[in-house]
C-alpha cells in the first residue's frame, strides 16, 4: 500500500507534503522549455480562462508557429483530453502545445506570456503552467488537491532546487498566491515551517 504522507488542509485546499518537503527550481537554461513540447496532452485549462485566451489570441498568434495557428483553426482554443479535462490544443502529430513560440536557438517559450511580459496581453498564460510542477486535482464539492508531479525532464530542476535550498512551495510563491490568495500562502508557509521542523 502506498504511503501518501502528510496532507495539509487549508480551507478547501488539500496539499501533499511533497509540495512542501521536495526541492525545485526551474532550470530553463538546461531544459529549454521541454514541458511545453512533451506530454500526453496540453496544459490543463480552467473554464474561466477560455474567454481571455480567445480575447487576446490576435495579440499573441503572430508569435506562434504556423502549425500552432493551424491547430487552433482546426480545433479551437482548447480540446478535451482522454481524462475529460479541458487542455490547450496540441499540434497534430506531435506533443507540442499550439501556443508555443520558439527562439532563434530553438528554446521554447509561451507565446501568450511573451506578449504579456511586453504589456500587450491581459492574460498571462494558463495558471496550470505557472503552477508546474504542482498539479491541481478537482476533489469535488469545491475542494481541490495540490500534488507534486515528477517528470524526468525536470530532473535538473529538482537537483537545482536541492542545491539552492529552494522548496517547491517557495519557488511557486507567486503562482500559488495568484491562484489561491495571500492568506492561503501565509497559512501554507506556516504549515511548512512546522512540517519541516518535525521532519
RODREN-306206 format. One record per residue (C-alpha): residue in one letter; x negated, y negated, z. Coordinates in nm, 2 decimals. Example, Ala and Ser with C-alpha at 12.3 -4.5 7.8 and 13.67 -1.06 7.14 Angstrom:
BEGIN
ATOM  aa      xx      yy      zz
ATOM   a   -1.23    0.45    0.78
ATOM   s   -1.37    0.11    0.71
END
This chain:
BEGIN
ATOM  aa      xx      yy      zz
ATOM   x    0.00    0.00    0.00
ATOM   x   -0.13   -0.34   -0.09
ATOM   x   -0.21   -0.59    0.19
ATOM   x   -0.06   -0.92    0.09
ATOM   x   -0.23   -1.10    0.37
ATOM   x   -0.11   -1.41    0.55
ATOM   x    0.18   -1.61    0.39
ATOM   x    0.21   -1.98    0.48
ATOM   x    0.56   -2.11    0.48
ATOM   x    0.61   -2.48    0.43
ATOM   x    0.97   -2.57    0.37
ATOM   x    1.09   -2.37    0.07
ATOM   x    0.73   -2.30   -0.05
ATOM   x    0.55   -1.98    0.04
ATOM   x    0.17   -2.00   -0.01
ATOM   x   -0.05   -1.70   -0.04
ATOM   x   -0.36   -1.70    0.18
ATOM   x   -0.58   -1.67   -0.13
ATOM   x   -0.49   -2.02   -0.22
ATOM   x   -0.65   -2.14    0.10
ATOM   x   -0.93   -1.89    0.15
ATOM   x   -1.06   -1.85   -0.20
ATOM   x   -1.31   -2.09   -0.36
ATOM   x   -1.26   -2.25   -0.70
ATOM   x   -1.39   -2.54   -0.91
ATOM   x   -1.32   -2.55   -1.28
ATOM   x   -1.65   -2.53   -1.47
ATOM   x   -1.54   -2.67   -1.80
ATOM   x   -1.89   -2.70   -1.93
ATOM   x   -1.91   -2.32   -1.93
ATOM   x   -1.56   -2.21   -2.03
ATOM   x   -1.48   -2.50   -2.27
ATOM   x   -1.10   -2.47   -2.22
ATOM   x   -1.06   -2.09   -2.28
ATOM   x   -0.75   -2.08   -2.07
ATOM   x   -0.57   -2.28   -2.34
ATOM   x   -0.66   -2.03   -2.62
ATOM   x   -0.65   -1.69   -2.44
ATOM   x   -0.35   -1.53   -2.28
ATOM   x   -0.04   -1.32   -2.32
ATOM   x    0.19   -1.62   -2.36
ATOM   x    0.19   -2.00   -2.35
ATOM   x    0.18   -2.22   -2.04
ATOM   x    0.49   -2.20   -1.82
ATOM   x    0.73   -2.49   -1.86
ATOM   x    0.99   -2.64   -1.63
ATOM   x    1.33   -2.73   -1.79
ATOM   x    1.28   -3.10   -1.69
ATOM   x    0.95   -3.11   -1.88
ATOM   x    1.12   -3.03   -2.22
ATOM   x    1.27   -3.38   -2.27
ATOM   x    0.94   -3.57   -2.21
ATOM   x    0.75   -3.32   -2.41
ATOM   x    0.97   -3.38   -2.71
ATOM   x    0.99   -3.76   -2.65
ATOM   x    0.61   -3.80   -2.66
ATOM   x    0.54   -3.55   -2.94
ATOM   x    0.48   -3.80   -3.21
ATOM   x    0.21   -3.96   -3.00
ATOM   x    0.00   -3.65   -2.94
ATOM   x    0.09   -3.45   -3.25
ATOM   x   -0.19   -3.62   -3.46
ATOM   x   -0.45   -3.46   -3.23
ATOM   x   -0.31   -3.11   -3.27
ATOM   x   -0.44   -2.87   -3.53
ATOM   x   -0.22   -2.83   -3.84
ATOM   x   -0.15   -2.47   -3.73
ATOM   x   -0.02   -2.61   -3.40
ATOM   x    0.21   -2.86   -3.56
ATOM   x    0.34   -2.58   -3.79
ATOM   x    0.41   -2.36   -3.48
ATOM   x    0.62   -2.64   -3.33
ATOM   x    0.80   -2.70   -3.66
ATOM   x    0.89   -2.32   -3.67
ATOM   x    0.95   -2.25   -3.30
ATOM   x    1.04   -2.58   -3.14
ATOM   x    0.88   -2.73   -2.83
ATOM   x    0.90   -2.41   -2.63
ATOM   x    0.96   -2.04   -2.66
ATOM   x    1.07   -1.77   -2.42
ATOM   x    0.81   -1.51   -2.33
ATOM   x    0.87   -1.14   -2.26
ATOM   x    0.95   -1.22   -1.89
ATOM   x    1.22   -1.46   -2.00
ATOM   x    1.03   -1.77   -1.89
ATOM   x    1.00   -2.10   -2.09
ATOM   x    0.65   -2.14   -2.22
ATOM   x    0.46   -2.36   -2.46
ATOM   x    0.47   -2.22   -2.82
ATOM   x    0.16   -2.03   -2.94
ATOM   x    0.01   -2.05   -3.29
ATOM   x    0.14   -1.74   -3.47
ATOM   x   -0.11   -1.45   -3.48
ATOM   x   -0.32   -1.60   -3.20
ATOM   x   -0.32   -1.67   -2.83
ATOM   x   -0.37   -2.04   -2.88
ATOM   x   -0.14   -2.29   -2.73
ATOM   x    0.02   -2.51   -3.01
ATOM   x   -0.07   -2.83   -2.82
ATOM   x   -0.45   -2.77   -2.83
ATOM   x   -0.70   -3.03   -2.96
ATOM   x   -1.05   -2.93   -3.05
ATOM   x   -1.36   -3.14   -3.01
ATOM   x   -1.64   -3.15   -3.26
ATOM   x   -1.83   -2.89   -3.05
ATOM   x   -1.54   -2.65   -3.06
ATOM   x   -1.43   -2.73   -2.70
ATOM   x   -1.06   -2.71   -2.64
ATOM   x   -0.86   -2.98   -2.48
ATOM   x   -0.49   -3.06   -2.43
ATOM   x   -0.37   -3.30   -2.70
ATOM   x   -0.10   -3.43   -2.46
ATOM   x   -0.34   -3.50   -2.18
ATOM   x   -0.59   -3.67   -2.42
ATOM   x   -0.33   -3.92   -2.52
ATOM   x   -0.20   -3.96   -2.16
ATOM   x   -0.56   -4.05   -2.05
ATOM   x   -0.56   -4.33   -2.31
ATOM   x   -0.23   -4.46   -2.17
ATOM   x   -0.04   -4.36   -2.48
ATOM   x    0.18   -4.08   -2.33
ATOM   x    0.40   -4.10   -2.02
ATOM   x    0.40   -3.72   -2.00
ATOM   x    0.06   -3.58   -1.88
ATOM   x    0.10   -3.21   -1.95
ATOM   x    0.29   -2.91   -1.80
ATOM   x    0.24   -2.90   -1.43
ATOM   x    0.16   -2.53   -1.45
ATOM   x   -0.16   -2.63   -1.65
ATOM   x   -0.26   -2.88   -1.38
ATOM   x   -0.20   -2.62   -1.10
ATOM   x   -0.40   -2.34   -1.25
ATOM   x   -0.53   -2.10   -1.11
ATOM   x   -0.22   -2.13   -0.89
ATOM   x    0.09   -1.97   -1.04
ATOM   x    0.43   -2.07   -0.92
ATOM   x    0.68   -1.79   -0.88
ATOM   x    1.06   -1.85   -0.85
ATOM   x    1.18   -1.66   -0.55
ATOM   x    1.54   -1.76   -0.58
ATOM   x    1.76   -1.98   -0.36
ATOM   x    1.54   -2.28   -0.42
ATOM   x    1.23   -2.11   -0.28
ATOM   x    0.90   -2.07   -0.47
ATOM   x    0.58   -1.88   -0.41
ATOM   x    0.23   -2.00   -0.48
ATOM   x    0.00   -1.72   -0.58
ATOM   x   -0.37   -1.72   -0.69
ATOM   x   -0.42   -1.59   -1.05
ATOM   x   -0.75   -1.42   -1.10
ATOM   x   -0.88   -1.42   -1.46
ATOM   x   -1.22   -1.30   -1.58
ATOM   x   -1.26   -1.62   -1.80
ATOM   x   -1.26   -1.82   -1.48
ATOM   x   -1.53   -1.62   -1.31
ATOM   x   -1.77   -1.91   -1.33
ATOM   x   -1.52   -2.14   -1.17
ATOM   x   -1.48   -1.91   -0.87
ATOM   x   -1.86   -1.90   -0.84
ATOM   x   -1.90   -2.27   -0.87
ATOM   x   -1.63   -2.33   -0.61
ATOM   x   -1.82   -2.10   -0.37
ATOM   x   -2.15   -2.28   -0.44
ATOM   x   -1.99   -2.62   -0.37
ATOM   x   -1.78   -2.51   -0.08
ATOM   x   -1.45   -2.61   -0.26
ATOM   x   -1.15   -2.41   -0.19
ATOM   x   -0.85   -2.37   -0.44
ATOM   x   -0.61   -2.59   -0.24
ATOM   x   -0.88   -2.86   -0.21
ATOM   x   -0.97   -2.85   -0.58
ATOM   x   -0.60   -2.88   -0.67
ATOM   x   -0.51   -3.15   -0.42
ATOM   x   -0.39   -3.39   -0.69
ATOM   x   -0.17   -3.14   -0.88
ATOM   x   -0.03   -2.99   -0.55
ATOM   x    0.06   -3.34   -0.43
ATOM   x    0.22   -3.43   -0.76
ATOM   x    0.42   -3.11   -0.77
ATOM   x    0.53   -3.08   -0.40
ATOM   x    0.46   -3.42   -0.24
ATOM   x    0.21   -3.57    0.01
ATOM   x    0.39   -3.43    0.31
ATOM   x    0.36   -3.08    0.17
ATOM   x   -0.01   -3.12    0.11
ATOM   x   -0.07   -3.26    0.45
ATOM   x    0.10   -2.96    0.61
ATOM   x   -0.09   -2.72    0.38
ATOM   x   -0.42   -2.88    0.48
ATOM   x   -0.34   -2.84    0.85
ATOM   x   -0.23   -2.48    0.80
ATOM   x   -0.56   -2.42    0.60
ATOM   x   -0.76   -2.56    0.89
ATOM   x   -0.61   -2.32    1.13
ATOM   x   -0.63   -2.02    0.90
ATOM   x   -0.99   -2.08    0.81
ATOM   x   -1.08   -2.13    1.17
ATOM   x   -0.92   -1.79    1.25
ATOM   x   -1.07   -1.60    0.96
END
